[in-house]
């Protein structure tokens, strides 16, 4: 089993210590940085499998670091922040973060998010068959089809592209702006009603109970997250 290396980028000594103790207990390898400058140097020299990034670093905003990392790598990035403002969280996701946890946080939730993002990254790297299976849903990129319990779903082109985008980014928190830009294109980033309408129709087609979805989860004030029970 691969020993994953996690890069902790946090300048709060008590939080950093808690993370280090936790990762040691759960047998994750880790390295730590307390500034943007040191974090970039450590990242380039150690090539970690996942980053935990605080937004309030001693030498600047963590969002700037995320943007720098995204220019050179697709490594999963989980934001761990005391900032509860939705605009800050959305901004971090928009510049390239994959997920976020707000302080104070549950260690168990953080570990679950870490595992989910590591799995997603491995799944994307190993996507050689052009198929993704999520419980009873199967996406076939070659035939541009999605089936549920073996039955091909009748989807409109936009529904297909939206569900495909969700499934290719499962267990990743996606902002409204990201989804609209990727599925509808530049110029549609503010067309929230388009997104809400299509998410509702997709839920009716893939969820057992569209009012209590198992797949397409709402991230209040931020966007959506496609996940599934394993």
Residue pairs with C-beta under 8 A, 6 or more apart in sequence:
3 27
3 28
3 29
4 28
4 29
4 49
4 50
4 118
5 28
5 29
5 30
5 31
5 46
5 47
5 48
5 49
5 50
6 23
6 28
6 29
6 30
6 31
6 48
6 49
6 50
6 51
6 52
6 114
7 30
7 31
7 32
7 33
7 39
7 42
7 43
7 46
7 48
7 50
7 51
7 52
8 16
8 19
8 20
8 23
8 30
8 31
8 32
8 33
8 52
9 32
9 33
9 34
9 39
9 51
9 52
9 53
9 54
9 57
9 62
9 65
10 16
10 19
10 32
10 33
10 34
10 52
10 53
10 54
10 80
11 34
11 35
11 54
11 56
11 57
11 58
12 54
15 54
15 80
15 103
16 32
16 34
18 107
19 30
19 52
20 30
20 32
22 107
22 110
22 111
23 29
23 30
24 30
26 111
28 114
31 42
31 46
31 48
33 39
33 42
34 57
34 58
35 57
35 58
35 59
36 57
36 59
36 60
36 62
36 64
36 65
37 59
39 53
39 57
39 65
40 65
40 68
40 69
43 51
43 69
43 73
48 75
49 75
49 76
49 118
49 121
50 75
50 76
50 77
50 78
50 114
50 117
50 118
50 121
51 69
51 75
51 76
51 77
51 78
52 78
52 80
52 110
52 114
53 62
53 65
53 66
53 77
53 78
53 79
53 80
53 97
54 62
54 79
54 80
54 81
55 61
55 62
55 63
55 79
55 81
55 83
55 88
55 92
56 62
56 81
56 82
56 83
57 65
62 79
62 81
62 92
63 91
63 92
63 95
66 77
66 79
66 92
66 95
66 96
66 97
67 95
67 96
69 75
69 77
69 96
70 77
70 95
70 96
74 121
75 121
76 98
76 99
76 117
76 118
76 120
76 121
77 96
77 97
77 98
77 99
78 97
78 98
78 99
78 100
78 101
78 110
78 113
78 114
78 117
79 89
79 92
79 93
79 97
79 99
79 100
79 101
80 100
80 101
80 103
80 105
80 110
81 88
81 89
81 92
81 100
81 101
81 102
81 103
82 102
82 103
83 89
83 102
84 102
86 221
86 222
89 100
89 102
89 222
90 175
90 177
90 221
90 222
90 223
92 100
93 100
93 173
93 174
93 175
93 178
93 222
93 223
94 175
94 177
94 178
98 117
98 120
98 172
98 173
99 113
99 116
99 117
99 171
99 172
99 173
100 173
101 109
101 110
101 113
116 171
116 227
117 171
117 172
119 171
120 169
120 170
120 171
120 172
123 132
123 170
124 168
130 140
130 141
130 142
131 138
131 139
131 140
131 141
132 138
132 139
132 141
132 167
132 168
132 170
133 139
134 167
134 170
134 215
134 226
134 228
135 214
135 215
135 228
135 229
135 230
136 148
136 149
137 146
137 147
137 148
137 167
137 206
137 215
137 228
138 146
138 147
138 148
139 145
139 146
139 163
139 164
139 167
139 168
140 146
140 147
141 164
144 160
145 152
145 153
146 152
146 153
146 155
146 160
146 163
146 164
146 167
147 153
148 205
148 206
153 205
153 206
155 163
155 202
155 205
158 183
158 184
158 198
159 198
159 201
159 202
159 205
161 183
162 179
162 183
162 198
162 199
162 202
163 202
163 206
165 174
165 179
165 182
165 183
166 174
166 215
166 216
166 224
166 226
167 226
169 226
170 226
170 227
170 228
171 225
171 226
171 227
172 225
172 226
173 219
173 222
173 223
173 224
173 225
174 223
174 224
174 225
174 226
175 222
175 223
176 189
176 192
176 195
176 222
176 223
176 224
177 189
177 223
178 223
179 195
179 223
179 224
180 188
180 189
180 190
180 191
180 192
180 194
180 195
181 188
181 189
184 191
184 194
188 194
199 216
199 224
200 210
202 216
203 210
203 213
203 215
203 216
204 210
206 215
206 216
207 213
207 214
207 215
207 216
208 214
214 228
214 229
215 226
215 227
215 228
216 224
216 225
216 226
217 224
217 225
217 226
217 227
218 224
219 225
